[in-house]
Amino acid sequence: MELRLQLDNNRDLQLLFGRHDLNLKIIEKELGVRIVRFEQGIKIIGPDPQAQKTQELFHYLMTFVEKGKDVKKADIVYALRLVEKEKAIDFQRLAKEKIEVSVKGGLITPKTRGQIEYIEAIKTHDLVFCIGPAGTGKTYLAIAMAVNALKKGLVRRIILTRPAVEAGESLGFLPGNMVEKVLPYLRPLYDALYDMMEPDQVEQYSEQGIIEIAPLAFMRGRTLNEAFVILDEAQNSRPDQMKMFLTRMGFDSKIVVAGDVTQSDLPASENNGLAEADRFLGNIPEIKFIHLTSEDTVRHELVQKIIGAYEQTNNGSHKH
C-alpha cells in the first residue's frame, strides 16, 4: 500500500522530520514502512495497517509542529508504545491530552496510560492525590497543569510546597536567610518551572506573589483561594501537617498532593501523612487517588537498558 500525505507548511517540516530526517528513520524502523519525501509531502509505503498507523502518527505529530515545537524521538517512541499497548487510546486521544505551557515549554505530553488518567483527574477534581515511585512524572505533570491553568486564567496564582524534613517545624525561627536554608528542599520545584517558563518570568511572578515556592510549615494559618496548590514529597509530611495543609483549601482552588509512600524520610516510628490520607480519604468521591507504578516510569531508553543489564547480572534479585 502507498499513502500520500500532503504537508503544506514547508518551513516547519524540519521540526517534524528532525535533523537529517532522523525522525523519519525512527518511524520507518518502529513501524516497518518506507517513507519517501516528495515536493508536496511524503509517501508512506508498507502493509495496509502499518501505513494507516503511520499516517495517523504523522497527523498527531503535526499538532506539535503547529505549536512551533520540534518533534523529539521520545515523542514518537512513547506515543507508538502507548497506542500499541492501550486499545482505548489512539493518536486523536493523545493529541487532546497535550498540556500547553509557556512559549518556552511549548507542549508537555503524557507518556503512559497512568499519566493520562492523572491529567484527567486534575481536570475533573479539585483535590487529587498521586502516589507512585520516582520518575513517573507526578510533580512535573502537576506543575505543567498549574502553569496551564495560570495561563488560561483559571487560577490567579501557583503555590508549590514541600516538607523540609530536617529543619522541621522550627524552620520559621531559624536565624539567617530562610531562602538559603530551604532552597535545597525546593530546588526541584524551581527546576521544573524553569523548564516550562522563562527564568525572568518565573522571577517576576515570584516577586508579584503569583508564584510562591515555600516549605510546608509556611502554609499554616492561611486560606488559599483561587490558587493551584501542589504539595510535593508528601510522604515526608506528618499526619497533622497533612491535615493542616488540606484544610487550607479555599474557593476556586485546586490541590494536587504527590509522593511515594515507600520513600518517607520521617523516623520509622512516625506515620506519614500521605499513607494516612490514602487510608482515611479514599471513600470520598470528590477526592481522586491516582496510583502510578513502575510501568509509568519515563526514562531514557539507555537507562532502561542499564537497569535491565544490572538485573540480569544479579539474576533479577535487585528491583528498581
N, C-alpha and C positions, 0 to 999 in steps of 0.2 A: 504493500500500500504506500502511496505517496500523498502526503498532505502539504498544501502550500499555506503558509501563514504570512499575511502581509503586515509589515511593520512600517508605519508612516514616519514616526519621528526619528529620523536617521541620526540626528545629533546625540540622541540618548542611547543608541544601540550599544555603545561602548560600555555603558553601565550594565546592560543586560548580558552581553557576550563575555565580558571580562577581558583582562589583558591577554593578548594573543589568542583570543577566543577560548580561554581556559574553561569558562562555564559550559560552552557547547561540548567540549570534550568530556566534561564530567557527566553531562546529561546523556551523551552517547553511551558512555560506559555503564551508567546506572540503569538505563532503560533498554539497552541493546538495539538502538536505532542509529541511523546515519543522518546527520544534519548538514545540509548544503546551503551556503549563503547565495542569494542572488539579489539583483538590484532592488527589488521591492520587498524583500524579506528573506524567509528561509523555506527550504523544502525539508520535510521530515519523511524519511524512507525507512520502512520496517513493517513488522506484522501489525495487523489492524489494532488490537488492543493497546499495544505499546505506542504506536503512532498517535492514537487518540489521547492516551495519557500524557504523552509529550506535549501535544497541543494544549491540553488543559493546564499543564505545568507552566507553559510559556504565558498563557493568559494570566495566571496567578503572579508570575514573576514581573509581568508588565505593570502590576499595581505598585510595585516598589519603584520602578523606573518613573512612573507618572508623578511620584512624590520626590523625584530627584535623588533617590537612594540607589547606590550601586548594589548589585546582587552579589552576594558572597557565596562561597562554596557551602558554608553551613546552612544558608537559606535553602539551597537546593536539596542537600542531603537529608536534612531533618524533615522538610516538607514531604519528600518522597517516602521516607520511612514511616511517617505518621499516617499518610494516606494509605500506604500498603497495609499497615497493621490494623487500623481502625476503620471498620466498614461504615460507621456513622459519620466519618469526617472525610470531606472531599476538598478539592482546591478552592471551591467557591466559599465553603465554610471557613477555611483558613484565611482567605482574603478579608473576611469580615472581622476576624479576631485580632487584626494588627492594631497595635496601640500607637497612636500618633503622639509624639512628644515634641520637643522644640525642634527648630530647624537643624540644629547640630545632630541630635539623636535620630531625627527622621522618624523611622518606624521600628518598633520592637515587636517581635512576633513570638507567640508561644511555640514551644518546640515539642511538647508532649501532650497527650490527652489530659493528664492531670493538670498541666499548666492551663489548658483551655478551660477546664472546669473551675479552676481558681479564678481566672479572669471573669468568667460568667458570674461566679459567686459575688465578686466585688461589685459588679454592675448591679446586681439584683438585691443585695443585702447591705444593711447599714453596719453590721458587725460580722466580721469574718475572721476565723482562726485558721491559720495554715501551719500544719505540723509536718515536718519532714526533715530528711538529712541535708547536709551541706551540699551546695551545687545544684539544688533543684529550682532555684530562681525565686524563692519565697520573698525575699526582700526586694530584689531587683524589679520584679514584675509589679509589686505593690507600689514602689516608688514611681515606676512608669505610669501606673494608673493614677497616682496622685498628681503627677506633672500634667497628665492629660486632663484631669478634672479641673485643675487650676487654669489651664489654657482655655478650656471651654467655658469658664466662669461658673462651674458647678459648685466650687468652694472658693473661699476668699484667702485661705492660707493652708500651708502644709506644715505639719508638726511631726518630726521624726525623733524618736526617743529610744534609749537603750538603758538597761540597768548597768550601773557602774559598780560591779560586784565588790571589788577590793576596797573601793572608797566607801561603799555602803551609804547609809542614810546621813552620815556625818559630813557628807560632801559639801553641803552649803556652808559649813562652819570652818572649812579648811582655810588657812591663811594663803595668801598669794593669788596668782591668776587662776581663776576657775577653769578658763578655757584650756590652759596648759595641762591642768590635771586630768581633764576628762577627754581631751582630744583623741588619745589613743583608743578610747572606747567608741568614739563617734566617727572616727576616720572612715570606716567602710561606708557609712551613710553619705558622707561628702563625696566619696569616690563615685558612688552610683549616680548622684546628682550631677556631678561634673561630666559623666558620660552622656547625659541627656540634655544638659543646658550649657551655655557659655559661662565660663567662670565669673566674668564680671556681672552677668545676670544673677547668678547664684548669690554673689556678694551683695548686689544691690537689693535683692529680695530679702536677704538676711538682715540688712540694715533697716529695712522698712518693716520688718516683722512678718512679712508674707511667707517666708520660710524660716522655721525655727528648728534647730537641732540641739537637743538638751538631754541630760541624764534623767532617768525616770523619777528620781527624787524631786525634781523641779516641777513635776505635774501636780503635786499635792495642793489642794485648796483652790484649784482652778475649774472653770467650766469651759469646755472647748466647743464653741458654736461655729457653724459654717466652716468647718476645718476637715481636712483629710489627715487623720492621725495614724501613724504607724508605730507600733511597739515591736522592735526587733530584738532578737536574742531573748525572747520572753521566758525561756526555760530558766533564766537567771533571776527572775523576779520571785519574791516570796509571795505566798498566798495573800497576805494583807496588802502588799504593793499592787498585785493584780486587781484585787477588789477596788482599791483606791483608784487605779487607772481607769478601769471600766466604768466607774461611776462618774468620771469626768465628762462623759459623753453629753454633748449639747445638741441643740436643734440643728437640723440640716448638716449634720456631720456624718462622716464615715470613718470607722475604725477598723484597721487590719492588725491582727496580732500574729507574729510569725516566730517560730522557734523549733528547736529539735529537742524533744523531751529526753533523749538519750545522752545529751551533752551538757547537762547542767554543771555549772561551776560552784554551786552552793554546797555547803557542807553536807555530807551524806545523811546526817541526821535530820536535815531540813527538807520539808516538802517544797516542791517548786510550784509557782502559781499557774504555770501553763498546764501541767499534768492535772492539777486540781480543777482548773476551769474545764478541761476536757471531760472530767467526770461529772462535774456539777451542772454544766450548762448545755450539755448535748441534747437535752429534750426540749429546749426552747426553739420553736420552729423559725423564729425570726433571726436566730443566730446560726450561721453556717460554718461547719467544720470541714475543712479540706485536709485530707491526709495524703501527702505525697510520699513516694517510695523511691528506692534506688533506681527504679525504671524511669523516673522523671529527672534523673541527674543528667545535666547537659555539660558534657566535657569535650575538649578537643579529642578527635579520634585517636591521636597518638597517646593521649593519657589513657584511653580505654585499652589500647594495646599494651601499654606498660603495666597496667593493673592486671590484665589477663596473663601477662608473662610471669609476674610475681606469683599469682595464684596457681599457675601451672607448676612453677618451680617448687612451691610449697605444698603441692598436691591438694590445693583447694582448702588448706587448713586455715588460711587467714582471709577474712572477708573485709571488704572496704565499702 
